[in-house]
């Protein structure tokens, strides 16, 4: 994501909410109830892939004939939208007064098509090279109906994404190793994560005799000094809960002894249980990152 940090920071100052606070806490502090268009996890997905976040007002919609709309899902219609640019929330690309784009939108229960004229929308998009008025949405349906709460949540997420030391996008597990300690019931498991930018990320789980496991995540080269449990609703929390596979890949488990391998898998499952489920209301973008 190539946002212009100054644009987002100025917006954060206007909200009066500290950028380091968990996203859920920030939303609650503003008295905003999360709309069902998108969860915070969904907004992070969309923002991760977008070079531009645009507020616009639909001026005209034209349906694309189904035979000219490859990949259109059943129960959806594809539209060519002409919209008035109301504001650039994030991004450094200059936009004109009007933008055009394609969007797939669901039909209602009676099979009727949505009417968007004069609706304000929030677009998560990329510019189209050589065509300054054209946008490519990062997902076929990466258009959300605008409201103040949605824009506020989006700005808070954008700020956390560009903050120094922000948790990177996790794309997998590199390797894991569990080592028993000198005392019975003592062990430490470290799980090293793959990130989209190859920056460090690791989970540590420490067990002591007659004590509950202690776990945390570090986004630093020095794991032991920076490990901490991510706050529920923080960017780090969503990075983990929404990206970690449901089980530790066997090929990533470097331990040779069966007991050590089993402990590594158990500790990984423990971390997942502490994180809980990732709430998504829509499919994540599939464009190249």
N, C-alpha and C positions, 0 to 999 in steps of 0.2 A: 504494500500500500504506500503510495507516494503522496501523502497529504502535505499541505502547507501548514506547518505547526503554528505559525503566527495567527492564522485565521481561526484555528480551533482554540488556541489559548485565549484569544480575545473573547470568544464566545463563552468560555468557562468563567472568566472573570465576571461576565454579566450574570451568570447564574448564582454566583456567590457560594458554590459548593466546592470543597476541596477535591482535587482530582484523584487523590490517593484513596478516597473512601470507596468501599465496595459499591458496585453499581446498584444493587438492590437497595442499599441503605440510602444512596443518593436519591433514587426514585421516591422512596418513602418520605424523605425529608421534604420533598416538593409536593407531597400529597397527591402523587400521580398513581393511578391504577393502570397497570400494564395492559395495553390493548391486546386483543387476541389476534391481531394481524401478525405479530411477530414477538417472540420472546427475546430476552437479552442475548441468548445464545444465537438466535437467528440474526439479530442485528450485527453481532460480532462476525458471523459468517459473511454477511453481505459487505460489511465495511472492509473486511480483510481483502476482498477481491476487487473492491472499487477504487478507481483513481479519482472519481468524482462523486460527490453526494450533492444532489441538486434539488432545490425546491422549485416546483413549476406549477403552472395552471393550464389544464387541458383546454385547448381552443377547438380542436377538431379531432374526431376519431373516424377511421375508415377500416372496415373489416377486410382482412386478407382472406381470399377464397381458400377453403381448406386444402384444395389440391395444390396450392402455391405456398402452403405452410408446413414444410417438412418437420417432423418431430412433434407436431401438435398433439397434446394429450387428449384423450376422450373427455368430453365434458368441458372443454375449454374452447375459446375462440381467440384468434390472433388479430391484433389491431395495429394499424399504423397511426401513431399519435403525433399531432402537431401541438406543441405546448409553448406557452410564454414562460421565459425564465424569470423567476421571482428572486432567486438568490443562490449563491454558491456556498454551501455549508462546508465543504472540504474539497481540496484540489487546487492545482495551480494552472490549469488550462483555461484560457480565456473563452468565454461563451458569449454568443450573440443574444439578441432579445428573444429569439425563437429557437427551439430545439425539436428534433424529430427522432422517433425511435419506434421499435417494435416491442410489443408486450403481449404475453399470453394471460388471459383472465378467465376465471371460471364462470360458467353459466349458472343462473340461479336454479332453484328446485324445479321450476317450470320450464327450464331450458331457455330462458330469456337472456339476452346479452346485456351486459352492464352499460349504463349510459354515464359517460365520464365528463361530458362537456361542462366547463366551469368548475370542475373539481380540482382542488389543490392536491398535489402528490409529492412524494419524496422518492427520488430516483437514485439508485445505486448503479453506477455506470462507468464505462470507459469511453474515452474519445475515439473517434474513427479517423484514422490518418488521412489527411488531405480533404476531409469533409467536416469543417468546423461546426456545422449545424446538426450533425448526426451524432447520436449516442448509441452505444451498444450496452444494454443492460447486462449485469454480471450473471443474471439468471433470467430465464424467460419471463418470470413474474416478479422481477426485482423492482416493482413499483408499489409503494404503499400509500394509502390515503393519508394525507398530511393532517396532523393536529399538533397542538402545542406540546402535549405530553410526549408524543413520538419524537418530535424534533429535539426536545430536551434530552431524552434518553439517548438518542443518536449522538448528540454532541458530547455527552459524557463518555460514551464508548469511544468515540474518535479521539478524545483527549487522552484516555488511558492507553490507546493503541500507540500513540506517538510519544508517550511520557518516557523519560530516561529510565532504563532498566525494565521496560515493559516485558511481561512474559511473552515469549515468542510463540508462533504457531507451531504446534506439535504435529508431526507427521508419522510417528511410529516409535518403536522401542529398539534401541541399538543393541544393548545387552544388559544382563542382570547377573548379579553374583551375591550369594548368601554365604556368610562365614560364621561358624559357631565360635562362641567365646570360651574363656577358660572355665567358667562356671556353668553348671547344668541350667539350661533354660536361657542362657545368654547368647545373643547372636546379633548380627547386623546384616541387613540386605540393602544393596544399592542397585538401583535401576536407572540406567542411563537412557535418556530419550533422544530421539532424532527430531531436529527442528528444521523448519524450512530454510533458515539462514545459517544453519550449522553452529548457532550459538549454544553455549552449554545449558543443559537442563537435566536434573537428576532427582530421583526420589530416594529417600533414605528411610528405612524402618529399623528401629532398634528395639530389641527385646531384653528385658531384665527379669531375673527370677521373681515370681510372685507380683509382677507389675503388668499393667496393660501395655501393649505395644505403643511406642512413640514414633510418629512418622512426620515427614515434612518434605518440602520440595525446595530445591535451590536452582537459581538461574545464574549461578556464578561458577567460576573455575574451581573455587575452593568449596567443596560441598559441605563439609562439617561445620564451617563457620557461618554459613548463610541459610541453612535449612530451616524451614518454618512451615507450619500448616497454613495453606491459603485460606483467607476469609471467604466464607460462603457468599457467593454473589460477586466476588472480585474477578478481574480478568484472568488471573492465574487459576482460579477455581474453574472457570469455564474452559480454559485451555486444557485442563486435565480431564474434567468430567465429560467433555464432549469429544475428546480425541483419543483417549486411551482405549485399546482393544479390550474386549470383555474377558480375555484370559491372557496370561503371559505366554508369548510364542515360545515353543519348545526350543527353536533354534537360537533364541536370544538368551536362554538360560545357560550360563557358562559353567555352572557347578558340575562336578563329575560325580560326587557322592550322591546316591539317591536321597538321603536325608536332607542334604543341602539343596538339592533341586526342588524337593517337595516344599521346603521352608520358603524358598524364593517364590514359588507359586502361591503359597498360603499368604505370604506377606503382600503380594500383589493384590490378591483378592481382598485382603483387609483394607488396603488403600481404596479400592473401588467401593467397598461398602461404606467407607467414611465419606466419600465424595457424593454418593447417591447418583441418581439418574440425571442426564442432561435433558433439559426440557427444550425440545424443538417443535415448532408448529409448521415448519415448511422444510423442503429439501434444501440442502446446502448447494452452493454454486459448484459447477463442474468445469468451469473454465480453467486453463492453465494459470497457476498462481503467478 
